[in-house]
Amino acid sequence: MADVIVIGGGSGGIPVVARLVESGAEVVLIEAGPDYGALAEGRWPGEILDAAALATSHDWDYTSGPVTGREPWTFERARIMGGCSSHNGAIAAVGHHLDYDSWGLPGWETETLRPLFDRVLDIMRVRAYEQDEAGPFHSRCLEAAASAGWRIASDLCDLDANHSFGLETVNVFEGTRWNTAFAYLDPVRDRQNLTIADECLVDRIETTRHGVTVHALRRGRAHTFDADRVVLAAGVYGTPSILQRSGIGDPVVLGSLGIAVSIDAPLVGTNLHDHPMVNASRDLGEDLARWMQDAAASGFVPEEQTLGKAVSRHAADGVFDLHLFPVCGSTQTSLTNGRALLEVACMTPRSRGTVKITSVDPGVAPAIDHGYLSDPDGHDIGVLRHGLELAEDLLAQPALRSVLVDEPRRDLSDEALRRDVQHYYHPVGTTPMGSDPSTSVCDRFGRLHGDHRILVADASLMPQIPRANTNIPTIVVGERIAELLVTQLNRSDEEIFGRSPHERSEGGMI
Ligand SMILES: Cc1cc2nc3c(=O)[nH]c(=O)nc-3n(C[C@H](O)[C@H](O)[C@H](O)COP(=O)(O)OP(=O)(O)OC[C@H]3O[C@@H](n4cnc5c(N)ncnc54)[C@H](O)[C@@H]3O)c2cc1C
């Protein structure tokens, strides 16, 4: 029997595994996708390693299903060791200090998290692109931003910085997308106290008097794993789905599928949110298209290299609520479709959605409804509209206008924005932390209200999305939960809490 089972080898899960293994705990890591071993073994697919563009080969293929009046959304999620850190854009961001302070959770203030951010940026080999690494398109974007009056910054990975434009910070090492498997798992993967079960799909968890049993299918065959505790890190769609299949969720959802309720937790799978995104785009002029080809032929030319943080007229706290990031490749990828894009994302979304299982079969995808732009005050759509105005201003600057094909400014109507809205690949929040069980699913230790042997350590835990791409913040969540959990494993409940049973169930910050 293990001490801890970690479900999901992604951005949040792998740091938990690494820290627990280092502490001497017996750990089982269960991952639905394949594990290609240590990077040094040379078995990882080239497409996954290449950081120049998003990888698409190992995906769960989630979609919204049919939507009236527009194309369905695809909700990309990686099914491979490293999770989404293995196929993402490798842009490293941290957000603003107000983001974490606004969670209002003791032990999660920015000041507590700062050392963890520093550590994660170091372990993930994060660095800013140098000026001479900027490709032909992104050099022009820097020029355009300066002429449009943006403050040019040298480090965008700064918890205290506001309005600025600059070269992006990335977790890319010598052209390789540096995922959590390379950063955290490789140093511990050969330890005797770690068991890795890859290609193993978790169905549900069951708690007993002795601990937790995880029921899974490994390459089609039923398997069970036993431990004292389980840490769910199956991602923002996977984690609430496993809980719901385990009888932990909204009794209405569970009852409709004949699942007996073990913990009445109606908020599981709610509070789903992401940064909604739209773009202004242009065709590349002949010169720029040729420069891009030449640059790609002579080196590494990523699609994304620059980013702007802007304060819209809707920002109540005076801090940036927009990301503007140009995207352009030398070839026609699924993202750019051969055009130059100025992507605009609302970083403080108010719209919320849900994840609900539709079957007891773990092979059936949940129903995912993001509710994009559904906030009643029209906040999200207003922020996006302002962002598009700023994007069109940038495109009109001589440095860009002279190398892009002249096209009409884009339609900014509500109808057009609703038709075109995409996401920034950053869903969070489906099992949020909080001190009040009536408004949250987990406590500030990541433990499920109602059963402290079940924890969460992934993007699902964030009560509110930070103003950042979510990979680095999710790794920080993993590090923080691991820190809290290791302390708990090494001390008796009495040593940790040492107070009344009531106080014990509330938990105290360690
Ligand atoms: C295409 C794309 C581009 C992105 N670009 C960026 C970027 O440039 N910068 C950035 O900061 N963020 C980016 N993100 C977001 C970032 O990668 C995610 O927020 C982060 O990786 C989420 O981490 P997680 O631990 O919550 O989930 P994941 O990393 O998705 O990990 C969940 C893991 O659990 C496994 N799993 C799920 N269900 C089960 C089950 N039933 N049984 C067993 N295993 C299971 C999955 O296979 C997966 O490995 C991007 C995301 C995507 C999809």
The ligand as a MOL file (V3000), in Angstrom:
LIG
                    3D

  0  0  0     0  0            999 V3000
M  V30 BEGIN CTAB
M  V30 COUNTS 53 58 0 0 0
M  V30 BEGIN ATOM
M  V30 1 C -2.6290 23.9920 -26.5210 0
M  V30 2 C -2.2790 24.6180 -25.2070 0
M  V30 3 C -1.3770 25.6770 -25.1590 0
M  V30 4 C -1.0610 26.2720 -23.9360 0
M  V30 5 N -0.0780 27.2150 -23.9040 0
M  V30 6 C 0.3580 27.6590 -22.7030 0
M  V30 7 C 1.4900 28.4990 -22.6230 0
M  V30 8 O 2.1210 28.8240 -23.6210 0
M  V30 9 N 1.8720 28.9390 -21.3880 0
M  V30 10 C 1.1930 28.5890 -20.2600 0
M  V30 11 O 1.5690 29.0510 -19.1790 0
M  V30 12 N 0.1270 27.7750 -20.3140 0
M  V30 13 C -0.2790 27.2760 -21.4980 0
M  V30 14 N -1.3170 26.3940 -21.5440 0
M  V30 15 C -2.0260 26.0730 -20.2920 0
M  V30 16 C -1.2320 25.1430 -19.3580 0
M  V30 17 O -0.4770 24.2350 -20.1010 0
M  V30 18 C -2.2360 24.4610 -18.4320 0
M  V30 19 O -2.9300 25.4360 -17.6810 0
M  V30 20 C -1.5720 23.5110 -17.4310 0
M  V30 21 O -0.7030 22.6300 -18.0960 0
M  V30 22 C -2.6540 22.7370 -16.6930 0
M  V30 23 O -2.0470 21.8570 -15.7850 0
M  V30 24 P -2.9000 20.7600 -14.9970 0
M  V30 25 O -1.9620 20.0700 -14.1010 0
M  V30 26 O -4.0970 21.3910 -14.4310 0
M  V30 27 O -3.4330 19.7700 -16.1170 0
M  V30 28 P -2.6330 18.8910 -17.2000 0
M  V30 29 O -1.2580 19.4300 -17.4110 0
M  V30 30 O -3.5410 18.7990 -18.3730 0
M  V30 31 O -2.4740 17.4900 -16.5010 0
M  V30 32 C -3.5270 16.5960 -16.3220 0
M  V30 33 C -2.9910 15.1980 -16.5760 0
M  V30 34 O -3.9320 14.2600 -16.0830 0
M  V30 35 C -4.0800 13.2100 -17.0150 0
M  V30 36 N -5.4270 12.6570 -16.8150 0
M  V30 37 C -6.6240 13.2670 -17.0320 0
M  V30 38 N -7.6380 12.4400 -16.7420 0
M  V30 39 C -7.0770 11.2850 -16.3240 0
M  V30 40 C -7.6140 10.0270 -15.8980 0
M  V30 41 N -8.9400 9.8020 -15.8430 0
M  V30 42 N -6.7450 9.0430 -15.5480 0
M  V30 43 C -5.3950 9.2540 -15.5860 0
M  V30 44 N -4.8440 10.4180 -15.9980 0
M  V30 45 C -5.6730 11.4110 -16.3530 0
M  V30 46 C -3.9010 13.8990 -18.3660 0
M  V30 47 O -3.5700 12.9710 -19.3850 0
M  V30 48 C -2.8070 14.8990 -18.0600 0
M  V30 49 O -1.5250 14.3490 -18.2820 0
M  V30 50 C -1.6660 25.8020 -22.7460 0
M  V30 51 C -2.5630 24.7350 -22.7960 0
M  V30 52 C -2.8660 24.1280 -24.0060 0
M  V30 53 C -3.8300 22.9740 -24.0410 0
M  V30 END ATOM
M  V30 BEGIN BOND
M  V30 1 1 1 2
M  V30 2 1 2 3
M  V30 3 2 2 52
M  V30 4 2 3 4
M  V30 5 1 4 5
M  V30 6 1 4 50
M  V30 7 2 5 6
M  V30 8 1 6 7
M  V30 9 1 6 13
M  V30 10 2 7 8
M  V30 11 1 7 9
M  V30 12 1 9 10
M  V30 13 2 10 11
M  V30 14 1 10 12
M  V30 15 2 12 13
M  V30 16 1 13 14
M  V30 17 1 14 15
M  V30 18 1 14 50
M  V30 19 1 15 16
M  V30 20 1 16 17
M  V30 21 1 16 18
M  V30 22 1 18 19
M  V30 23 1 18 20
M  V30 24 1 20 21
M  V30 25 1 20 22
M  V30 26 1 22 23
M  V30 27 1 23 24
M  V30 28 2 24 25
M  V30 29 1 24 26
M  V30 30 1 24 27
M  V30 31 1 27 28
M  V30 32 2 28 29
M  V30 33 1 28 30
M  V30 34 1 28 31
M  V30 35 1 31 32
M  V30 36 1 32 33
M  V30 37 1 33 34
M  V30 38 1 33 48
M  V30 39 1 34 35
M  V30 40 1 35 36
M  V30 41 1 35 46
M  V30 42 1 36 37
M  V30 43 1 36 45
M  V30 44 2 37 38
M  V30 45 1 38 39
M  V30 46 1 39 40
M  V30 47 2 39 45
M  V30 48 1 40 41
M  V30 49 2 40 42
M  V30 50 1 42 43
M  V30 51 2 43 44
M  V30 52 1 44 45
M  V30 53 1 46 47
M  V30 54 1 46 48
M  V30 55 1 48 49
M  V30 56 2 50 51
M  V30 57 1 51 52
M  V30 58 1 52 53
M  V30 END BOND
M  V30 END CTAB
M  END
